[in-house]
């Protein structure tokens, strides 16, 4: 992140002359502000943000909520009868599916998130929570196969841009 800020805020010839500690100091108040906002948004104190196990448990609880939206298909191993999307009785993914899928892609994506070199934040989390969130991971794999995130090469199909 510091490299990005350095490139954006300074001419390229001067960028390498500003040490990281200077940039860290300049960003300290902003980091503190957003840390406080994040803590308030998830209903914890700033001190609790340091407790990795507690934060992991909050994440698992949140993901279990999304898993509950997929219905309870534990007894049915046939993939064709399971609810394929977060909203019941839908035949295509909805905005809810894309929102949760994009967040999971950023958290645990396989290798990189989509066609851009954005590496997942906590890829190990999926293996650690494989049994607890098995249905959610099945849903995630389905969306990853059918609706991959794509940043590069997005152009509307010719039939949408053709002049009449």
Phi, psi and omega in degrees: 000322180297324178298318180298315180296319179301316182292323183284326188262347183231148173301148187304326181291331182265344186304320183284349182275345181268115181290156181302322183297330178291315179294319178301316180296319180294329183265356186303315182292323178294316179299317180296318179300311183289330176296316177297317178296320178296317179299314179296322182296325181260003173076037177230169175275164178297327178295324179293338178297337179282343182276097185299319181296319179295319179293322178297319179295320176299319179296316179299316179299318179296316180290329176293328175299311180296323178297324180296333178290342181277001180086168181257094182248030184299325183278349186248111181271356181281111184299334185286340182261352180285150177295119187279342185226165185297325179267127182298150175063029175252148181255354178222157178296149179251180178301325178299316179299313182294324179295309181293318180301315181297321178293319178294323179300320179288327180284309191233011184316152184275101181086272176232159179278102175074218185262017179236146182286069174246110185277147181295151183285316183221065184301327180296339184299323180298314179296321181294325184250027186299314182285318182298321186244033185304316181294320179296319179294325176297315178298316179301314179299320178298312180293322179298323180284324186263335184223062183296146176293133181226123177256318185274150172067027179276112175222143178293150177301150183306326181294339177274339184253354183293134177282140179253000000 
